[in-house]
Amino acid sequence: MYTSTSSNKSPLKFFLLVFALAIPLWVIGTMVKVKGLPLDVPVTDFIAAFIPLIAACILVYKEEGTIGIKSLLKRVFDFSRIRQKIWYLPVILLMPIIYLLIYGVMHLFRLPLPIGVEIPFLKNAVMSVAFFILATGEEVGWSGYAVDALQERWSALTTAITIGLVWAILHYPSIIQQGHDFIWILWATLGMVGMRILIVWLYNNTGKSVSGCIIFHGMANIGRILFPKDQNYNPLVDYPEVHYSIIAIAAVIVIFLWGSKTLARYRYT
């Protein structure tokens, strides 16, 4: 178990180190183009996913040495923290339900949706494993290092919004390289802040389980890959106002029901 007191952690140092490590990748991303990647993201995005983990390990090493790093990395498999097994339902199923809602809303408003889309099983199985690994690289840093340090200072909601904004800003260079405009970026920011609120909510209700956050994040990534699309049209990309607003609405419901202070006190208990 990771035993470092959160008061010894510096969220500001963590965020600054994350940006310092990301800047070289942003530069490389403008020069190296690889076509055919999932969601058309720059190849450097797959490396950037590990930056939060790397930054957390660097800071933990300075605080506690190798013992601290080992304890931090063990949180990738801290399933024992999830004592109330009912929380596995939102951890695993919430994002698939959200994607079904997105599809349903698009169908209701008669937005164009691809039909007869083939889903290559082997390719998607490999990508699923890859995206869980990428989610691990992110959540060990965001959830395993930054959340508790911020929650000692601020409310759970402020913590989630802060991390969500930093998380979104880190994606801006990639989003711009993909050719999206300012309005698209605003919708993406709303969605990523909403996602981070959901992740902090799950973190606080699963005994502060990083593994639960990894599963949830991984399911979100997989859902984006499996959502119906073809070579010329991706509804999640072309209609960000639907995609990200539904995630934001889910976050607002969580805030109302569990409270902004801790995101862990159910209103109707």
N, C-alpha and C positions, 0 to 999 in steps of 0.2 A: 504493500500500500504506500502510496506517495504521502510522506509525512511532513514535508516542508510546510511551515505556516504561511498562509497566504499573505500575511503582513510583510513577509520578507521579499515578496515578489514585486516587481515593478511593471505594471501594465504599460506605462509609457515607454520604458526601455524595450519591452517586447514589441510594441507596435513600430517603434523606430527601427529596430533591428529587422523586422519583417520587411519594411519598405526598403531598407538598405540592401537586403538580399534580393529583393524583387527587381530593383532598377536594372541591374545587368541583364536580367532575362527579358525585360521589356525592350531593351536595345537590341538584343539578339533576335527577338521575335519580329522586329521590323525588317531584318535582313534574311532570315531563314523562313522559307515558305514550303510547307508540306501539304499537298492536297489530299483530300479523301479521309481526313481525320473525323471522328465523330463530332457532330454539331459544327463542323468547320472551324474548330478552335485552333489557335496557333499551337505549334508543337511544344513551345515553351510552357504552355499552361499545365502540361502533364508534369513538368519539373517543378513549377511554381507551387503545385499542390503540397509539396513537402516542405515548403519554406516555414510555415508555422511550427511544424515539428522540429525542424533544424534550429529555429530561433529559440524555442522553448528549451531544447537540449543544451544549447550554448549557455543560456542564463542559469539553468538548473545546475550545470557543471560548475559555474562560478560560485553558486550558492552552497552546493553540497558535494560536488565532485561526482565520481562515477556511480556512487551508491544512489544519489538522487536521480541520475539518468535511468538507472535500472528500475527504480521504483516508478518513475514516470512512465516508462515504456510498458510496465506491467499493467497499466491501466487500460491498455488496448484490450485486455481480456478480463476486465473486472466485472464479469457477469454476476458474481456473487453479491454485488451491491444492489442488484434489482431484486429486493425481497418480496415486493408485491408484484407477482407475476402478471397481473392484469395489465401492467404497463407495457408488456411486450406487444399488446394489441396496437396501441398508437405508434409504438416504435417501428413496427413492421408494416402495419396496414394503413396508417394515416396518409402517407404520400400516394400510394396507389389509389385510395379513395379520392384524394384531391385531383389526381389526373383523370379519374373517371368523371368527376364533376366538371372539369375543364372541357372534356370531350362532350359531356351532356349539354353544357351551356352553348358550345359552338354549334352543336346539332340543333338546339332549340332556336337559335338565332339564324339558322341556315347559313352559317359560315362554311366555306368550302372545306371539305375533309377528304383526304385520299381514301380510295376504296380499293379493295383487292391487293392490299400491301403484303408483300412477302416478308416473313420474319426469319432470317437465317439463324437457326438455333445455335450452331456451334460458335458462330461469330459473336452472337449476343451473350452466350455463356462466358466466353473469354473476356468480353468487355465488362460483364458484370463483376467478375473477379477483379479486374483492373480498377474499376470504379470504387470498389470497396477498399482497395489498397490506397487509392487517392484520397478517399474520405478519411482514412486513418491518418494520413499525413496532415490533413487539415485539423481534425478534431483533437488530436493529441495536443496541439498548440492552442487552438481557440478554447476548447472545453477543458482540457487537462491542465492548462497553465493560466489562461487569462480570466476565465469566468469567476473563480473563487476570489482572485485578487481584486477584481472590480466589485464583486458583491459585498466585500467587506467595507467598501467605501460608499457604494450606491445601491439603489434598489435593483431587483432582478430585471425589471423592464429597462431601466437606464443602461444597465450592463449589456443587455441584448441589443439595444439600439446602437450603442457605441461600437460593439464588435461588428454588428451588421453593417454599419456605415463604413468601417475600416475594410471589412471583407468586400463590400461592393466597390469601393475605390480601387482596391487591388485588381479588380476585374476590368476597370475602365479601359486600360490600354488594349486588352484583348478584345473588348466589345468594339472599340473604335476600329481596330484592325479588321474586324469582320464587316465593317461598313455601316454600322448602326448609327442613327442620329441621336440628337440630344433628348428627344422625347422617349425614345427607346431606352436610353440610359436611365431616365427618371423612373420608368416603369420597372426596370431591372433592379434599381436601388430599392424601390418599395418592396419588391418581391424578396430580395435578399435580406432586408431587415426583417420582414415577416418570417422568413425561414429561420433566421437566427433566434427570433422570439420563440418559435416552436422548439428549437433545439435546447435553449436554456430552460424552457418549461419542462421538457423531458428530462434534462439533466437534473433539475432540482427535485423531480418526483420519482427518480429511479435510484435514489441514494447517491447521487452525483456520479453516475456511471458513464464513463467515456465510451465504453463499448456500445451502450445503448445509443449514444449520439452518432457513433460511427455507422451503426446499422441503419438508423433513420436517414442520415446523409447519403449513405450508399443507395438506399431505396429511392431517394429523390433523383440521384444520378441515373439509375437504371430506368426509372420512369421516363426520363427525358429521351433516352435512347429508344425505348419501346413504343413511345407515343406514335400513332399512325402518321407517316410522312412518306414522301417519295423523293426522287432525285431533284425535283424542281420546286417542291413545296413542303414547308415545315410549319404547321399551324402554330406551334409554340413560339416560333421565331417571328412569324408574320403577324400574330395577334398577341403581343406581349401584354396588352391591356386586359385581356381575358385571363391569361396564364398567371400573371403576377398579382392581379387584383384578388383572385380567389385565394391565393396563398395568404395575402394580407388580411382578407376577411377571416380566414381560419385563425390567424394570429390575434385579431381583435376579439374573437369569441373566447379564445384562451385567456386573454387579459381580463375580460369581463367575468369569466367563471372562476378563475384562480387568483385574481388580484395582481396588481402591478408591483407590489412590494417584494413578494417572494415567488410569484407564479406557482405557488404550491399550497395555497389555502383555498380549497374549493368552497365556493360561496354557499352552496346548499347542503353542506355536511351537517 
